[in-house]
Amino acid sequence: MDKVFFALIRSAITGEKSDAIPHSPLSEDALAEWMTLAKKHDILHLLALALTENRLVPPDDTRFRRYVLKSALRCERLSHTYDNLCRALESAKIPFMPLKGSVLRKYYREPWMRSSCDIDVLVHKENADGAAAYLIEHCGYTYERTTAHDISLFTPEKIHVELHFRLVSEDMVNKSSDVLACVWDNALLKEGYSYLYEMPDAMFYFYHIAHMGQHMLQGGCGIRPFIDLFILDRIEGADTDGRRELLREADLLTFTEACQKLADVWFGEASMDCAAERMENYILRGGVYGTLKNLDTVRAARGETRLKSFLRIAFLPYDKLKTIYPTLDNHPLLFPFYQMKRWLRIFTKDKRKKVTRLTRIRNSVTNTEAATVAALFSDIGLYR
């Protein structure tokens, strides 16, 4: 990818100018290409800000200012909802811990620069149902669904809130499950609160890396987590020794160093090498949440044949089926019943079309593509 694109993103997040940024307006072709990529990775507001600040678009082209204002407005709405959520959980006397964007936002040059589509908090499993019930009864939230890891809700303003009660799952990357299982053990009570806890710096950094790795195994994680990482690595007074110890314990040091290298290629001064280029290609084609093609390529790289892929679609394994039917988590003996229940859903016209589409995507994966991803994951030390 053109270094100018990433120089512009760095310019937005740091406020610093770069010699890599041209002094004359961009061509429409380059602008269209970069805007498409930025939108795919939910960083269009950062590109728009950089283009405006560096005077690379006409001053009378108001669409770029609209992208920035829209992101700022979204951040204000999320911040307002987050504050209300904190007050509600405090009133309900339910211990909770903010996750992801709600924490990362404070490290950015401006909070609105760290985009987010929802609000994530962690609660103890035994408090999850009570927390959801309180928010529904007292705050007007509406219930969407429950998975094996979280309860999904919407505020009256249609903002998505996820109450996580488990950070550990069967598909966690490398050995991160053991570390994340202890997330509450060293949590710090935030000053001025009675129930709001925060992860120490080392644990929060570790969770960010583990979350990146999990998304990589699921088809890609997008550019935004690398921006987060670039910023987290430059926090003054960070617990670098503690971070490294947790990463070593989970066998994630190689993956972390690969992510840091790519972040430094994009936003710093590092030079591209073969491993970083393979990682870049995988991430750029995956978008924010990865793609089914990327995910199936990962599975093929791990030896899943087309027949096994079809059988996995037809006979969903227990850990995946309980995500659809959370009751299975406490009643595993019902597995055959829920498997048959799911088959009845597949027999509908829409589900048949979905199965056909998934099979077609898997069959499109070539041996070369699978080998390339296998080499990538070997390079960056990523496994399940």
C-alpha positions as CSV (number, residue, x, y, z in Angstrom):
1,M,0.0,0.0,0.0
2,D,1.1,3.6,-0.7
3,K,3.2,5.0,2.2
4,V,1.3,8.3,1.7
5,F,-1.9,6.8,2.9
6,F,-0.4,5.7,6.2
7,A,1.6,8.9,6.5
8,L,-1.8,10.7,6.4
9,I,-3.3,8.5,9.1
10,R,-0.2,9.1,11.3
11,S,-0.6,12.8,10.7
12,A,-4.2,12.6,11.9
13,I,-3.4,10.7,15.1
14,T,-0.2,12.6,16.1
15,G,-0.8,16.0,14.6
16,E,2.7,15.8,13.1
17,K,3.6,16.6,9.5
18,S,5.5,14.1,7.3
19,D,7.8,14.6,4.4
20,A,5.9,11.6,2.7
21,I,2.8,13.8,2.4
22,P,2.6,15.7,-0.9
23,H,2.1,19.4,-1.0
24,S,-0.3,19.5,-4.0
25,P,-3.9,18.2,-4.2
26,L,-4.4,14.5,-4.8
27,S,-5.7,13.0,-8.0
28,E,-9.3,11.8,-7.9
29,D,-8.2,8.2,-8.5
30,A,-5.9,8.2,-5.5
31,L,-8.5,9.9,-3.4
32,A,-11.2,7.4,-4.3
33,E,-8.9,4.4,-3.6
34,W,-7.9,5.7,-0.2
35,M,-11.4,6.7,0.8
36,T,-12.6,3.2,-0.1
37,L,-9.9,1.6,2.0
38,A,-10.4,4.0,4.9
39,K,-14.2,3.4,4.9
40,K,-13.6,-0.4,4.9
41,H,-11.5,-0.1,8.0
42,D,-13.6,2.5,9.8
43,I,-10.9,5.2,9.7
44,L,-12.4,7.5,7.1
45,H,-12.7,10.3,9.6
46,L,-8.9,10.1,10.2
47,L,-8.2,10.3,6.5
48,A,-10.6,13.1,6.1
49,L,-9.0,15.1,9.0
50,A,-5.5,14.5,7.5
51,L,-6.6,15.5,4.0
52,T,-8.1,18.7,5.4
53,E,-5.3,19.6,7.8
54,N,-2.7,19.0,5.0
55,R,-4.7,21.0,2.5
56,L,-4.9,18.1,0.0
57,V,-8.5,18.7,-0.8
58,P,-10.3,21.9,-2.0
59,P,-11.4,24.0,0.9
60,D,-14.9,24.2,-0.5
61,D,-15.3,20.4,-0.5
62,T,-17.4,20.1,2.7
63,R,-17.8,16.3,2.6
64,F,-14.5,15.8,4.5
65,R,-15.5,18.1,7.3
66,R,-18.8,16.2,7.5
67,Y,-16.9,12.9,8.0
68,V,-15.0,14.4,10.9
69,L,-18.1,16.0,12.5
70,K,-20.1,12.8,12.1
71,S,-17.4,10.8,13.9
72,A,-17.2,13.5,16.7
73,L,-21.0,13.3,17.1
74,R,-20.9,9.5,17.3
75,C,-18.2,9.8,20.0
76,E,-20.3,12.2,22.0
77,R,-23.3,9.9,21.8
78,L,-21.2,6.9,22.9
79,S,-19.6,8.9,25.7
80,H,-23.0,10.1,27.0
81,T,-24.3,6.5,26.9
82,Y,-21.2,5.2,28.5
83,D,-21.5,7.7,31.4
84,N,-25.1,6.8,31.9
85,L,-24.2,3.1,31.8
86,C,-21.6,3.6,34.5
87,R,-24.0,5.4,36.7
88,A,-26.6,2.7,36.2
89,L,-24.3,-0.1,37.1
90,E,-23.0,1.9,40.1
91,S,-26.7,2.3,41.3
92,A,-27.3,-1.4,40.8
93,K,-24.2,-2.2,42.8
94,I,-22.8,-4.4,40.1
95,P,-19.0,-4.6,39.7
96,F,-18.0,-3.9,36.1
97,M,-14.9,-3.2,33.9
98,P,-14.8,-1.1,30.7
99,L,-13.3,-2.8,27.6
100,K,-11.9,-1.8,24.3
101,G,-12.7,1.6,22.8
102,S,-14.1,3.1,26.1
103,V,-10.6,2.8,27.5
104,L,-8.5,3.4,24.4
105,R,-10.2,6.6,23.5
106,K,-8.4,8.6,26.3
107,Y,-5.0,7.8,24.8
108,Y,-5.8,9.5,21.4
109,R,-5.1,13.1,20.5
110,E,-8.8,13.6,20.5
111,P,-11.3,11.1,22.0
112,W,-13.5,11.1,18.8
113,M,-10.5,9.9,16.8
114,R,-11.0,6.4,18.2
115,S,-14.1,5.2,16.5
116,S,-16.4,2.5,17.9
117,C,-19.7,1.0,17.0
118,D,-20.7,-0.2,20.5
119,I,-19.9,-0.1,24.2
120,D,-18.3,-3.2,25.9
121,V,-18.1,-3.8,29.6
122,L,-17.2,-6.9,31.6
123,V,-19.2,-8.2,34.5
124,H,-19.0,-11.3,36.6
125,K,-21.0,-14.2,35.1
126,E,-23.2,-14.4,38.2
127,N,-24.2,-10.7,37.8
128,A,-24.8,-10.7,34.0
129,D,-28.5,-11.5,34.1
130,G,-29.1,-9.1,36.9
131,A,-27.2,-6.3,35.1
132,A,-29.2,-6.8,32.0
133,A,-32.5,-6.9,33.8
134,Y,-31.6,-3.7,35.7
135,L,-30.7,-1.9,32.5
136,I,-33.9,-3.0,30.8
137,E,-36.2,-2.1,33.7
138,H,-34.6,1.2,34.8
139,C,-32.9,2.5,31.7
140,G,-35.2,1.4,28.9
141,Y,-32.7,-0.9,27.2
142,T,-34.0,-3.6,24.9
143,Y,-32.7,-7.2,24.8
144,E,-31.2,-8.6,21.6
145,R,-29.6,-11.9,22.4
146,T,-27.4,-13.9,24.7
147,T,-24.3,-15.8,23.5
148,A,-21.9,-18.0,25.4
149,H,-19.8,-14.9,26.2
150,D,-22.1,-11.8,26.4
151,I,-25.5,-10.4,26.6
152,S,-26.4,-8.0,23.8
153,L,-28.6,-5.0,24.5
154,F,-29.7,-1.7,22.8
155,T,-30.3,1.6,24.5
156,P,-33.4,3.6,23.7
157,E,-31.2,5.6,21.3
158,K,-30.3,2.3,19.5
159,I,-26.7,2.3,20.7
160,H,-25.4,-1.3,21.0
161,V,-24.2,-2.3,24.5
162,E,-22.5,-5.7,25.2
163,L,-22.3,-7.1,28.7
164,H,-19.4,-9.5,28.5
165,F,-19.3,-12.1,31.3
166,R,-16.5,-14.2,29.8
167,L,-13.3,-13.2,28.0
168,V,-12.1,-16.7,27.6
169,S,-13.4,-19.0,24.8
170,E,-12.4,-22.2,23.1
171,D,-10.8,-20.4,20.2
172,M,-8.5,-18.1,22.1
173,V,-5.2,-17.5,20.5
174,N,-2.1,-19.4,21.7
175,K,-2.1,-19.7,25.6
176,S,-4.0,-16.5,26.3
177,S,-6.9,-18.2,28.1
178,D,-5.0,-18.8,31.3
179,V,-4.0,-15.2,31.5
180,L,-7.4,-13.8,30.7
181,A,-9.1,-16.2,33.2
182,C,-7.5,-14.1,35.9
183,V,-8.6,-10.7,34.6
184,W,-10.5,-9.8,37.8
185,D,-7.7,-10.9,40.2
186,N,-5.6,-7.7,39.9
187,A,-8.4,-5.3,38.7
188,L,-8.1,-1.8,40.2
189,L,-11.1,0.1,41.6
190,K,-11.3,3.5,39.9
191,E,-11.0,6.5,42.2
192,G,-14.4,8.0,42.9
193,Y,-16.3,4.8,42.1
194,S,-17.5,1.9,44.2
195,Y,-18.0,-0.7,41.4
196,L,-16.1,0.5,38.4
197,Y,-12.8,-1.5,38.0
198,E,-10.0,-1.1,35.5
199,M,-7.4,-3.5,34.1
200,P,-3.8,-2.6,35.1
201,D,-1.7,-1.4,32.1
202,A,-0.1,-4.8,31.5
203,M,-3.4,-6.7,31.5
204,F,-5.1,-4.2,29.2
205,Y,-2.2,-4.3,26.8
206,F,-2.3,-8.1,26.9
207,Y,-6.0,-8.2,26.3
208,H,-5.6,-5.9,23.2
209,I,-2.9,-8.2,21.7
210,A,-5.0,-11.4,22.5
211,H,-8.0,-9.8,20.9
212,M,-6.0,-8.9,17.8
213,G,-4.8,-12.4,17.5
214,Q,-8.2,-13.9,17.9
215,H,-9.6,-11.7,15.1
216,M,-6.6,-12.6,12.9
217,L,-7.6,-16.3,13.3
218,Q,-11.1,-15.3,12.4
219,G,-10.3,-13.6,9.1
220,G,-8.6,-10.3,10.0
221,C,-8.6,-7.5,12.5
222,G,-8.4,-4.3,10.4
223,I,-6.1,-1.3,10.5
224,R,-7.6,0.3,13.6
225,P,-6.1,-2.1,16.2
226,F,-2.6,-1.3,14.8
227,I,-3.3,2.4,15.4
228,D,-4.3,1.5,18.9
229,L,-1.1,-0.5,19.3
230,F,1.1,2.3,17.9
231,I,-0.4,4.6,20.5
232,L,-0.3,2.1,23.4
233,D,3.4,1.5,22.7
234,R,4.1,5.2,23.2
235,I,2.3,5.8,26.6
236,E,4.7,7.3,29.1
237,G,5.1,5.3,32.2
238,A,3.7,2.1,30.7
239,D,4.4,-1.2,32.6
240,T,6.6,-2.6,29.8
241,D,8.0,-5.3,32.0
242,G,4.6,-6.5,33.1
243,R,3.3,-6.4,29.5
244,R,6.2,-8.5,28.3
245,E,5.8,-11.0,31.1
246,L,2.1,-11.7,30.4
247,L,2.8,-12.0,26.7
248,R,5.7,-14.4,27.3
249,E,3.4,-16.5,29.6
250,A,0.8,-16.8,26.8
251,D,3.5,-17.4,24.0
252,L,2.4,-14.2,22.3
253,L,5.8,-12.3,22.1
254,T,6.4,-13.3,18.5
255,F,3.0,-12.2,17.4
256,T,3.3,-8.9,19.4
257,E,6.6,-8.1,17.8
258,A,5.2,-8.8,14.3
259,C,2.2,-6.5,15.0
260,Q,4.6,-3.8,16.4
261,K,6.8,-4.1,13.3
262,L,3.8,-3.7,10.9
263,A,2.5,-0.7,13.0
264,D,6.0,0.8,12.7
265,V,6.1,0.2,9.0
266,W,2.7,1.9,8.6
267,F,3.1,4.8,11.0
268,G,6.8,4.9,11.9
269,E,10.1,4.5,10.1
270,A,10.5,0.7,9.8
271,S,11.1,-0.9,6.4
272,M,8.8,-3.5,4.9
273,D,9.9,-7.1,4.8
274,C,8.3,-10.3,3.5
275,A,6.6,-11.2,6.7
276,A,5.2,-7.7,7.2
277,E,4.0,-7.6,3.6
278,R,2.2,-11.0,4.0
279,M,0.6,-9.7,7.1
280,E,-0.4,-6.4,5.4
281,N,-2.0,-8.1,2.5
282,Y,-4.0,-10.4,4.8
283,I,-5.2,-7.5,6.9
284,L,-6.0,-5.0,4.2
285,R,-8.3,-7.4,2.3
286,G,-10.1,-8.4,5.5
287,G,-11.5,-5.1,6.6
288,V,-12.6,-4.3,10.2
289,Y,-13.9,-7.7,11.0
290,G,-12.2,-9.9,8.5
291,T,-13.9,-11.8,5.6
292,L,-15.3,-15.3,5.2
293,K,-12.8,-15.9,2.4
294,N,-10.0,-15.0,4.8
295,L,-11.5,-17.3,7.5
296,D,-11.9,-20.2,5.2
297,T,-8.3,-19.7,4.0
298,V,-7.1,-19.9,7.6
299,R,-9.1,-23.2,8.0
300,A,-7.6,-24.5,4.8
301,A,-4.1,-23.5,6.0
302,R,-4.8,-25.6,9.1
303,G,-5.6,-28.6,7.1
304,E,-9.4,-28.4,6.8
305,T,-10.5,-30.1,3.6
306,R,-13.5,-29.1,1.6
307,L,-15.3,-32.1,2.8
308,K,-14.5,-31.3,6.4
309,S,-15.6,-27.8,5.8
310,F,-19.0,-28.9,4.5
311,L,-19.4,-31.3,7.5
312,R,-18.6,-28.5,9.9
313,I,-21.3,-26.4,8.4
314,A,-23.8,-29.3,8.5
315,F,-22.7,-30.6,12.0
316,L,-21.8,-27.6,14.0
317,P,-19.4,-28.5,16.9
318,Y,-20.5,-28.0,20.5
319,D,-18.6,-24.8,21.2
320,K,-20.1,-23.1,18.2
321,L,-23.6,-24.5,18.6
322,K,-23.8,-23.1,22.2
323,T,-23.2,-19.6,20.8
324,I,-26.5,-20.0,19.0
325,Y,-28.2,-21.8,21.8
326,P,-26.6,-20.6,25.1
327,T,-28.7,-23.1,27.1
328,L,-26.3,-25.7,26.0
329,D,-23.6,-24.1,28.2
330,N,-25.3,-25.5,31.3
331,H,-27.1,-28.5,29.6
332,P,-24.6,-30.2,27.3
333,L,-26.8,-33.3,27.2
334,L,-29.2,-31.4,25.0
335,F,-26.5,-31.2,22.2
336,P,-28.2,-33.7,19.9
337,F,-31.6,-32.0,20.3
338,Y,-30.2,-28.5,19.4
339,Q,-28.3,-30.0,16.5
340,M,-31.5,-31.3,15.0
341,K,-33.2,-28.0,15.8
342,R,-30.5,-26.2,13.8
343,W,-31.0,-28.6,10.9
344,L,-34.7,-27.6,10.7
345,R,-33.5,-24.0,10.3
346,I,-31.1,-25.0,7.5
347,F,-34.0,-26.5,5.5
348,T,-35.6,-23.1,5.0
349,K,-35.0,-21.4,1.7
350,D,-32.8,-18.5,3.2
351,K,-30.7,-20.9,5.2
352,R,-30.1,-23.2,2.2
353,K,-28.9,-20.2,0.2
354,K,-26.5,-19.3,3.1
355,V,-25.1,-22.8,3.2
356,T,-24.6,-22.8,-0.6
357,R,-22.8,-19.4,-0.4
358,L,-20.6,-20.6,2.5
359,T,-19.7,-23.8,0.5
360,R,-18.9,-21.8,-2.6
361,I,-16.6,-19.4,-0.7
362,R,-14.7,-22.3,0.9
363,N,-14.4,-24.0,-2.5
364,S,-12.9,-20.9,-4.0
365,V,-9.8,-21.1,-1.7
366,T,-6.7,-22.2,-3.6
367,N,-3.8,-24.3,-2.3
368,T,-1.5,-21.3,-2.9
369,E,-3.7,-19.0,-0.8
370,A,-3.8,-21.5,2.0
371,A,0.0,-22.0,1.9
372,T,0.5,-18.2,2.0
373,V,-1.6,-17.9,5.1
374,A,0.1,-20.9,6.7
375,A,3.5,-19.3,6.1
376,L,2.2,-16.0,7.6
377,F,0.9,-17.6,10.8
378,S,4.1,-19.5,11.1
379,D,6.1,-16.3,10.7
380,I,4.1,-14.4,13.3
381,G,3.8,-17.3,15.8
382,L,0.1,-17.5,15.8
383,Y,-1.8,-20.6,16.6
384,R,-4.9,-21.8,18.5
